[in-house]
């Protein structure tokens, strides 16, 4: 089945790195590395084929200062998330 994720980030410079399963949670991996980024909202849309419906969809953002993980919610067949 096709799963669609739309994520809004607080800064530019974000790259999609892939996805992985952690138990029943599907984790989408993004990365922002470097020193300077434009302070503008940026949206990324990712479509992946998965073999089962996840119980949770998580977004993992890695940065040079560490990172954060936040959860997406489903609306009308699309998972939506925003960087806190």
C-alpha positions as MATLAB code, in Angstrom:
seq = 'XXXXXXXXXXXXXXXXXXXXXXXXXXXXXXXXXXXXXXXXXXXXXXXXXXXXXXXXXXXXXXXXXXXXXXXXXXXXXXXXXXXX';
ca = [
       0.000    0.000    0.000;
       1.083    3.567   -0.622;
       1.610    5.820    2.396;
       1.930    9.601    1.988;
       3.624   11.861    4.544;
       3.666   15.674    4.414;
       5.993   17.396    6.871;
       6.404   21.116    7.473;
       9.825   22.139    8.761;
      10.709   25.467   10.432;
      13.844   25.948    8.305;
      15.092   24.979    4.886;
      17.936   22.587    4.146;
      16.112   19.365    5.043;
      16.822   16.157    3.127;
      14.867   12.895    3.206;
      17.126    9.943    4.055;
      14.704    6.996    4.100;
      12.358    5.158    6.405;
      12.489    2.200    8.762;
      10.215    0.160   10.986;
      10.612    0.219   14.776;
       8.142   -2.400   15.930;
       4.761   -1.246   14.635;
       5.899    2.370   14.137;
       7.072    3.654   10.758;
       9.904    6.188   11.185;
      10.735    8.659    8.405;
      14.318    9.910    8.581;
      15.199   13.493    7.647;
      18.442   15.410    8.074;
      19.470   19.065    8.316;
      23.220   19.510    8.566;
      25.334   22.599    8.137;
      25.575   26.001    9.749;
      23.150   28.391    8.046;
      19.618   27.823    6.802;
      16.896   30.064    5.513;
      14.293   30.813    8.181;
      11.250   29.889    6.148;
       8.685   27.129    6.435;
       9.441   24.321    4.022;
       7.260   21.322    3.243;
       8.406   17.891    2.143;
       6.079   15.266    0.710;
       7.184   11.629    0.725;
       5.368    8.657   -0.786;
       6.485    5.130    0.110;
       5.195    1.612   -0.432;
       4.677   -0.293    2.826;
       3.488   -3.823    3.474;
       1.224   -2.989    6.443;
      -0.572   -0.112    8.141;
       1.594    1.392   10.909;
       0.237    1.975   14.409;
       2.246    5.224   14.529;
       4.088    7.349   12.003;
       7.088    9.219   13.408;
       9.378   11.837   11.890;
      13.020   11.815   12.989;
      14.993   14.970   12.201;
      18.765   14.769   12.698;
      20.725   18.003   13.002;
      24.295   18.894   13.886;
      23.020   19.774   17.386;
      21.289   16.435   17.934;
      17.788   16.023   16.659;
      14.163   15.481   17.499;
      11.373   13.005   16.930;
       7.740   13.984   16.493;
       4.559   12.175   15.534;
       2.413   12.536   12.430;
      -1.368   12.235   12.388;
      -3.568   10.860    9.648;
      -6.153   12.999    7.838;
      -7.937   11.938    4.663;
      -5.374    9.239    3.897;
      -2.319   11.486    4.298;
      -0.090   11.658    7.360;
       0.706   15.229    8.420;
       3.413   16.506   10.774;
       5.076   19.795   11.700;
       8.456   20.416   13.286;
       7.902   21.625   16.851;
];
